Amino acid sequence: MKKGIHPDYHTIKVVMTDGTTYETRSTYGDAGATLSLDIDPLSHPAWTGGPQKIGDKGQVSKFQQKFGAFALKKN
Protein backbone atom coordinates (compact mmCIF):
# COMPACT_ATOMS: atom_id res chain seq x y z
CA MET A 1 0.00 0.00 0.00
CA LYS A 2 1.10 3.54 -0.64
CA LYS A 3 2.02 5.52 2.46
CA GLY A 4 0.03 8.62 3.47
CA ILE A 5 -3.01 8.20 1.15
CA HIS A 6 -5.28 6.13 3.39
CA PRO A 7 -7.55 7.64 6.07
CA ASP A 8 -6.91 6.94 9.76
CA TYR A 9 -8.64 3.72 10.86
CA HIS A 10 -9.54 3.89 14.55
CA THR A 11 -12.08 2.77 17.19
CA ILE A 12 -15.43 4.58 17.52
CA LYS A 13 -18.57 4.01 19.62
CA VAL A 14 -21.89 3.36 17.81
CA VAL A 15 -25.17 4.13 19.65
CA MET A 16 -28.23 2.26 18.36
CA THR A 17 -31.78 3.72 18.46
CA ASP A 18 -32.62 1.78 21.64
CA GLY A 19 -29.55 3.15 23.46
CA THR A 20 -27.33 0.07 23.25
CA THR A 21 -23.74 0.75 22.27
CA TYR A 22 -20.85 -1.14 20.76
CA GLU A 23 -17.35 -0.32 19.60
CA THR A 24 -16.11 -0.86 16.08
CA ARG A 25 -13.29 0.32 13.88
CA SER A 26 -14.02 2.97 11.27
CA THR A 27 -12.68 5.98 9.40
CA TYR A 28 -15.60 8.08 10.77
CA GLY A 29 -14.56 11.15 12.78
CA ASP A 30 -11.69 11.06 15.23
CA ALA A 31 -10.57 8.28 17.53
CA GLY A 32 -13.17 7.81 20.28
CA ALA A 33 -15.95 9.59 18.34
CA THR A 34 -19.59 8.59 18.90
CA LEU A 35 -21.90 7.78 15.98
CA SER A 36 -25.61 7.96 16.92
CA LEU A 37 -27.89 6.11 14.51
CA ASP A 38 -31.34 7.40 13.50
CA ILE A 39 -32.23 4.21 11.65
CA ASP A 40 -30.90 0.75 12.43
CA PRO A 41 -32.04 -2.89 12.11
CA LEU A 42 -34.15 -2.48 15.26
CA SER A 43 -36.33 0.31 13.84
CA HIS A 44 -36.27 0.09 10.04
CA PRO A 45 -39.10 -1.88 8.37
CA ALA A 46 -36.72 -3.40 5.82
CA TRP A 47 -35.27 -5.49 8.67
CA THR A 48 -38.24 -5.76 11.02
CA GLY A 49 -40.83 -6.59 8.35
CA GLY A 50 -43.31 -4.32 10.06
CA PRO A 51 -44.32 -0.67 10.23
CA GLN A 52 -41.68 1.96 10.67
CA LYS A 53 -41.11 2.90 14.34
CA ILE A 54 -39.60 6.31 13.68
CA GLY A 55 -41.60 9.32 12.56
CA ASP A 56 -41.98 9.93 8.84
CA LYS A 57 -40.05 13.06 7.96
CA GLY A 58 -40.04 12.67 4.18
CA GLN A 59 -41.84 14.27 1.29
CA VAL A 60 -44.71 11.76 1.37
CA SER A 61 -45.65 12.62 4.96
CA LYS A 62 -45.47 16.35 4.17
CA PHE A 63 -47.79 15.77 1.21
CA GLN A 64 -50.21 13.73 3.35
CA GLN A 65 -50.32 16.45 6.01
CA LYS A 66 -50.95 19.15 3.44
CA PHE A 67 -53.42 17.36 1.17
CA GLY A 68 -54.72 14.47 3.32
CA ALA A 69 -58.16 16.08 3.66
CA PHE A 70 -58.64 15.85 -0.11
CA ALA A 71 -58.31 12.06 -0.19
CA LEU A 72 -61.03 10.08 -1.93
CA LYS A 73 -63.51 8.50 0.45
CA LYS A 74 -64.07 4.78 0.08
CA ASN A 75 -67.73 3.64 -0.15
Secondary structure, DSSP 4 states (H G I P E B T S, - for coil): --TT-SPP-EEEEEE-TTS-EEEEEESSSSTT-EEE-SS-TTT-HHHHSS--SSPP-SHHHHHHHHHGGGPPPP-
